[in-house]
């Protein structure tokens, strides 16, 4: 089974279900993390849906990260994911991804999918480092700005993500 590596030097957190009283801290992280943050009503609307789950990363009773994801038949779709700016690069995001990866199985849900804004290079790099691969560009995906997104995928069986060597039009004509 594929797992996300966690080094011993990381800040260890407790990851638990999100509850209503976590919302002020979650909202503060959301607003500190994104140029176009979700509002509390959006969080509540999403979390009321049948297959949506919210989890928080807690360090000494302080919320330092959160994730919201949706369970589908064969995948987990991450809808929102953030770590408090003061605690970035301490392994908290890795632990949250590892928690999600632990929910995968070859018999049922075998991949994690998410979208990242084209301009969010930090998130693109983070998800790449923890094993996600960009699999598609979604044109004008974000309604607030018309910005493109990268669809990224983490698969339990990494061999599924091996992309054939891309060949350009000229190389195909020459049979190379």
Phi and psi restraints in degrees (value plus and minus 20) as a CYANA .aco file:
   2 UNK   PHI    -101.8   -61.8
   2 UNK   PSI     113.7   153.7
   3 UNK   PHI    -153.3  -113.3
   3 UNK   PSI     139.7   179.7
   4 UNK   PHI    -107.6   -67.6
   4 UNK   PSI     103.0   143.0
   5 UNK   PHI     -87.5   -47.5
   5 UNK   PSI     119.6   159.6
   6 UNK   PHI    -144.9  -104.9
   6 UNK   PSI     104.7   144.7
   7 UNK   PHI    -104.2   -64.2
   7 UNK   PSI     137.1   177.1
   8 UNK   PHI     -88.5   -48.5
   8 UNK   PSI     -41.6    -1.6
   9 UNK   PHI     -97.9   -57.9
   9 UNK   PSI     -23.2    16.8
  10 UNK   PHI     -96.8   -56.8
  10 UNK   PSI     135.6   175.6
  11 UNK   PHI     -92.6   -52.6
  11 UNK   PSI      99.8   139.8
  12 UNK   PHI    -103.1   -63.1
  12 UNK   PSI     112.9   152.9
  13 UNK   PHI    -144.7  -104.7
  13 UNK   PSI     141.4   181.4
  14 UNK   PHI    -120.1   -80.1
  14 UNK   PSI     104.3   144.3
  15 UNK   PHI    -125.4   -85.4
  15 UNK   PSI     103.8   143.8
  16 UNK   PHI    -159.8  -119.8
  16 UNK   PSI     150.8   190.8
  17 UNK   PHI     -80.7   -40.7
  17 UNK   PSI     122.6   162.6
  18 UNK   PHI     -96.8   -56.8
  18 UNK   PSI     117.1   157.1
  19 UNK   PHI    -141.4  -101.4
  19 UNK   PSI     147.0   187.0
  20 UNK   PHI     -76.0   -36.0
  20 UNK   PSI     -59.6   -19.6
  21 UNK   PHI     -92.5   -52.5
  21 UNK   PSI     -27.8    12.2
  22 UNK   PHI     -98.6   -58.6
  22 UNK   PSI     -34.8     5.2
  23 UNK   PHI     -76.5   -36.5
  23 UNK   PSI     -62.1   -22.1
  24 UNK   PHI     -79.2   -39.2
  24 UNK   PSI     -62.7   -22.7
  25 UNK   PHI     -90.4   -50.4
  25 UNK   PSI     -59.6   -19.6
  26 UNK   PHI     -82.6   -42.6
  26 UNK   PSI     -63.8   -23.8
  27 UNK   PHI     -83.7   -43.7
  27 UNK   PSI     -58.3   -18.3
  28 UNK   PHI     -83.3   -43.3
  28 UNK   PSI     -62.0   -22.0
  29 UNK   PHI     -85.6   -45.6
  29 UNK   PSI     -63.7   -23.7
  30 UNK   PHI     -77.5   -37.5
  30 UNK   PSI     -67.2   -27.2
  31 UNK   PHI     -90.7   -50.7
  31 UNK   PSI     -51.4   -11.4
  32 UNK   PHI     -97.0   -57.0
  32 UNK   PSI     -36.4     3.6
  33 UNK   PHI    -121.9   -81.9
  33 UNK   PSI     -47.1    -7.1
  34 UNK   PHI    -148.1  -108.1
  34 UNK   PSI     122.4   162.4
  35 UNK   PHI     -88.3   -48.3
  35 UNK   PSI     -52.9   -12.9
  36 UNK   PHI    -142.6  -102.6
  36 UNK   PSI      56.2    96.2
  37 UNK   PHI     -94.7   -54.7
  37 UNK   PSI     137.3   177.3
  38 UNK   PHI     -91.2   -51.2
  38 UNK   PSI     130.6   170.6
  39 UNK   PHI    -113.7   -73.7
  39 UNK   PSI     147.2   187.2
  40 UNK   PHI     -80.0   -40.0
  40 UNK   PSI     -56.3   -16.3
  41 UNK   PHI     -81.9   -41.9
  41 UNK   PSI     -57.9   -17.9
  42 UNK   PHI     -84.6   -44.6
  42 UNK   PSI     -64.1   -24.1
  43 UNK   PHI     -76.1   -36.1
  43 UNK   PSI     -70.7   -30.7
  44 UNK   PHI     -85.0   -45.0
  44 UNK   PSI     -59.6   -19.6
  45 UNK   PHI     -81.5   -41.5
  45 UNK   PSI     -66.3   -26.3
  46 UNK   PHI     -85.8   -45.8
  46 UNK   PSI     -65.7   -25.7
  47 UNK   PHI     -88.2   -48.2
  47 UNK   PSI     -39.0     1.0
  48 UNK   PHI     -97.4   -57.4
  48 UNK   PSI     -36.3     3.7
  49 UNK   PHI     -88.5   -48.5
  49 UNK   PSI     130.1   170.1
  50 UNK   PHI     -74.8   -34.8
  50 UNK   PSI     -66.6   -26.6
  51 UNK   PHI    -125.9   -85.9
  51 UNK   PSI      -1.7    38.3
  52 UNK   PHI    -119.1   -79.1
  52 UNK   PSI     118.0   158.0
  53 UNK   PHI    -151.1  -111.1
  53 UNK   PSI     118.0   158.0
  54 UNK   PHI    -133.9   -93.9
  54 UNK   PSI     116.6   156.6
  55 UNK   PHI    -153.5  -113.5
  55 UNK   PSI     130.5   170.5
  56 UNK   PHI    -143.6  -103.6
  56 UNK   PSI     131.1   171.1
  57 UNK   PHI    -121.0   -81.0
  57 UNK   PSI     104.5   144.5
  58 UNK   PHI    -138.3   -98.3
  58 UNK   PSI     113.1   153.1
  59 UNK   PHI    -146.9  -106.9
  59 UNK   PSI      94.4   134.4
  60 UNK   PHI      30.0    70.0
  60 UNK   PSI      29.1    69.1
  61 UNK   PHI      46.0    86.0
  61 UNK   PSI      -4.0    36.0
  62 UNK   PHI    -134.4   -94.4
  62 UNK   PSI     113.1   153.1
  63 UNK   PHI     -96.5   -56.5
  63 UNK   PSI     102.1   142.1
  64 UNK   PHI    -138.8   -98.8
  64 UNK   PSI     -21.0    19.0
  65 UNK   PHI    -191.6  -151.6
  65 UNK   PSI     143.2   183.2
  66 UNK   PHI    -175.4  -135.4
  66 UNK   PSI     142.0   182.0
  67 UNK   PHI    -168.9  -128.9
  67 UNK   PSI     125.5   165.5
  68 UNK   PHI    -145.5  -105.5
  68 UNK   PSI     108.7   148.7
  69 UNK   PHI    -160.5  -120.5
  69 UNK   PSI     143.1   183.1
  70 UNK   PHI    -142.1  -102.1
  70 UNK   PSI     113.7   153.7
  71 UNK   PHI    -109.4   -69.4
  71 UNK   PSI     106.0   146.0
  72 UNK   PHI    -135.9   -95.9
  72 UNK   PSI     153.3   193.3
  73 UNK   PHI     -76.1   -36.1
  73 UNK   PSI     -64.8   -24.8
  74 UNK   PHI    -143.7  -103.7
  74 UNK   PSI      -8.6    31.4
  75 UNK   PHI    -175.0  -135.0
  75 UNK   PSI     143.7   183.7
  76 UNK   PHI    -128.8   -88.8
  76 UNK   PSI     106.6   146.6
  77 UNK   PHI    -125.5   -85.5
  77 UNK   PSI      93.7   133.7
  78 UNK   PHI     -98.6   -58.6
  78 UNK   PSI     106.0   146.0
  79 UNK   PHI    -120.0   -80.0
  79 UNK   PSI     -53.8   -13.8
  80 UNK   PHI    -174.9  -134.9
  80 UNK   PSI     121.3   161.3
  81 UNK   PHI    -176.9  -136.9
  81 UNK   PSI     104.8   144.8
  82 UNK   PHI    -176.9  -136.9
  82 UNK   PSI     132.1   172.1
  83 UNK   PHI    -140.1  -100.1
  83 UNK   PSI     121.9   161.9
  84 UNK   PHI     -75.7   -35.7
  84 UNK   PSI     115.2   155.2
  85 UNK   PHI     -73.0   -33.0
  85 UNK   PSI     -54.5   -14.5
  86 UNK   PHI     -88.6   -48.6
  86 UNK   PSI     -38.5     1.5
  87 UNK   PHI    -134.2   -94.2
  87 UNK   PSI      -7.4    32.6
  88 UNK   PHI     -91.6   -51.6
  88 UNK   PSI     133.3   173.3
  89 UNK   PHI      44.9    84.9
  89 UNK   PSI       7.3    47.3
  90 UNK   PHI    -136.6   -96.6
  90 UNK   PSI     -14.5    25.5
  91 UNK   PHI      74.5   114.5
  91 UNK   PSI     -19.6    20.4
  92 UNK   PHI     -87.1   -47.1
  92 UNK   PSI     -65.3   -25.3
  93 UNK   PHI     -80.3   -40.3
  93 UNK   PSI     -61.1   -21.1
  94 UNK   PHI     -79.6   -39.6
  94 UNK   PSI     -61.7   -21.7
  95 UNK   PHI     -86.0   -46.0
  95 UNK   PSI     -56.6   -16.6
  96 UNK   PHI     -87.6   -47.6
  96 UNK   PSI     -62.5   -22.5
  97 UNK   PHI     -83.6   -43.6
  97 UNK   PSI     -61.1   -21.1
  98 UNK   PHI     -80.6   -40.6
  98 UNK   PSI     -59.7   -19.7
  99 UNK   PHI     -80.0   -40.0
  99 UNK   PSI     -64.5   -24.5
 100 UNK   PHI     -84.7   -44.7
 100 UNK   PSI     -65.1   -25.1
 101 UNK   PHI     -80.7   -40.7
 101 UNK   PSI     -51.8   -11.8
 102 UNK   PHI     -87.4   -47.4
 102 UNK   PSI     -35.1     4.9
 103 UNK   PHI    -108.8   -68.8
 103 UNK   PSI     -24.4    15.6
 104 UNK   PHI    -104.0   -64.0
 104 UNK   PSI     132.8   172.8
 105 UNK   PHI    -171.4  -131.4
 105 UNK   PSI     133.4   173.4
 106 UNK   PHI     -90.2   -50.2
 106 UNK   PSI     -41.2    -1.2
 107 UNK   PHI    -104.3   -64.3
 107 UNK   PSI     -42.0    -2.0
 108 UNK   PHI    -151.8  -111.8
 108 UNK   PSI    -122.6   -82.6
 109 UNK   PHI    -101.8   -61.8
 109 UNK   PSI      96.5   136.5
 110 UNK   PHI    -138.6   -98.6
 110 UNK   PSI      -9.0    31.0
 111 UNK   PHI    -174.2  -134.2
 111 UNK   PSI     137.6   177.6
 112 UNK   PHI    -138.3   -98.3
 112 UNK   PSI     110.1   150.1
 113 UNK   PHI    -139.3   -99.3
 113 UNK   PSI     129.7   169.7
 114 UNK   PHI    -180.3  -140.3
 114 UNK   PSI     146.3   186.3
 115 UNK   PHI    -140.8  -100.8
 115 UNK   PSI     121.8   161.8
 116 UNK   PHI    -148.5  -108.5
 116 UNK   PSI     116.1   156.1
 117 UNK   PHI     -78.3   -38.3
 117 UNK   PSI     124.5   164.5
 118 UNK   PHI     -77.0   -37.0
 118 UNK   PSI     -54.8   -14.8
 119 UNK   PHI    -107.0   -67.0
 119 UNK   PSI     -25.7    14.3
 120 UNK   PHI    -110.1   -70.1
 120 UNK   PSI      53.7    93.7
 121 UNK   PHI     -85.1   -45.1
 121 UNK   PSI     -55.0   -15.0
 122 UNK   PHI     -80.9   -40.9
 122 UNK   PSI     -66.4   -26.4
 123 UNK   PHI     -88.0   -48.0
 123 UNK   PSI     -60.1   -20.1
 124 UNK   PHI     -77.8   -37.8
 124 UNK   PSI     -65.7   -25.7
 125 UNK   PHI     -85.3   -45.3
 125 UNK   PSI     -66.1   -26.1
 126 UNK   PHI     -76.5   -36.5
 126 UNK   PSI     -71.7   -31.7
 127 UNK   PHI     -86.4   -46.4
 127 UNK   PSI     -52.6   -12.6
 128 UNK   PHI     -83.3   -43.3
 128 UNK   PSI     -64.9   -24.9
 129 UNK   PHI     -82.5   -42.5
 129 UNK   PSI     -55.0   -15.0
 130 UNK   PHI    -109.7   -69.7
 130 UNK   PSI     -10.1    29.9
 131 UNK   PHI      89.9   129.9
 131 UNK   PSI     -17.4    22.6
 132 UNK   PHI    -102.2   -62.2
 132 UNK   PSI     133.9   173.9
 133 UNK   PHI    -149.2  -109.2
 133 UNK   PSI     119.5   159.5
 134 UNK   PHI     -92.7   -52.7
 134 UNK   PSI     107.3   147.3
 135 UNK   PHI    -137.2   -97.2
 135 UNK   PSI     -33.0     7.0
 136 UNK   PHI    -184.5  -144.5
 136 UNK   PSI     128.4   168.4
 137 UNK   PHI    -120.7   -80.7
 137 UNK   PSI     106.1   146.1
 138 UNK   PHI    -122.4   -82.4
 138 UNK   PSI      85.7   125.7
 139 UNK   PHI     -87.4   -47.4
 139 UNK   PSI     113.5   153.5
 140 UNK   PHI      29.1    69.1
 140 UNK   PSI      23.2    63.2
 141 UNK   PHI     -88.6   -48.6
 141 UNK   PSI     -59.0   -19.0
 142 UNK   PHI    -110.5   -70.5
 142 UNK   PSI      98.1   138.1
 143 UNK   PHI     -87.6   -47.6
 143 UNK   PSI     -49.9    -9.9
 144 UNK   PHI     -88.6   -48.6
 144 UNK   PSI     -49.1    -9.1
 145 UNK   PHI    -149.1  -109.1
 145 UNK   PSI     -32.4     7.6
 146 UNK   PHI      56.6    96.6
 146 UNK   PSI      -8.5    31.5
 147 UNK   PHI     -92.5   -52.5
 147 UNK   PSI     127.8   167.8
 148 UNK   PHI     -94.7   -54.7
 148 UNK   PSI     140.8   180.8
 149 UNK   PHI    -150.9  -110.9
 149 UNK   PSI     135.5   175.5
 150 UNK   PHI    -121.9   -81.9
 150 UNK   PSI     104.1   144.1
 151 UNK   PHI    -100.8   -60.8
 151 UNK   PSI     105.3   145.3
 152 UNK   PHI    -140.1  -100.1
 152 UNK   PSI     129.8   169.8
 153 UNK   PHI    -156.9  -116.9
 153 UNK   PSI     115.5   155.5
 154 UNK   PHI    -134.7   -94.7
 154 UNK   PSI     104.1   144.1
 155 UNK   PHI    -137.5   -97.5
 155 UNK   PSI     118.1   158.1
 156 UNK   PHI     -75.6   -35.6
 156 UNK   PSI     -60.0   -20.0
 157 UNK   PHI    -122.3   -82.3
 157 UNK   PSI      78.7   118.7
 158 UNK   PHI     -76.5   -36.5
 158 UNK   PSI     -46.3    -6.3
 159 UNK   PHI     -83.6   -43.6
 159 UNK   PSI     -43.9    -3.9
 160 UNK   PHI     -85.1   -45.1
 160 UNK   PSI     -48.5    -8.5
 161 UNK   PHI    -105.2   -65.2
 161 UNK   PSI     -25.0    15.0
 162 UNK   PHI     -84.6   -44.6
 162 UNK   PSI      96.3   136.3
 163 UNK   PHI    -111.1   -71.1
 163 UNK   PSI     120.2   160.2
 164 UNK   PHI     -84.1   -44.1
 164 UNK   PSI     129.4   169.4
 165 UNK   PHI     -78.1   -38.1
 165 UNK   PSI     106.9   146.9
 166 UNK   PHI     -94.7   -54.7
 166 UNK   PSI     118.6   158.6
 167 UNK   PHI    -139.9   -99.9
 167 UNK   PSI     116.4   156.4
 168 UNK   PHI    -101.9   -61.9
 168 UNK   PSI     153.9   193.9
 169 UNK   PHI     -77.5   -37.5
 169 UNK   PSI     -62.2   -22.2
 170 UNK   PHI     -88.3   -48.3
 170 UNK   PSI     -63.4   -23.4
 171 UNK   PHI     -81.3   -41.3
 171 UNK   PSI     -58.3   -18.3
 172 UNK   PHI     -86.0   -46.0
 172 UNK   PSI     -58.6   -18.6
 173 UNK   PHI     -86.8   -46.8
 173 UNK   PSI     -54.3   -14.3
 174 UNK   PHI    -104.7   -64.7
 174 UNK   PSI     -22.8    17.2
 175 UNK   PHI      54.2    94.2
 175 UNK   PSI      -0.9    39.1
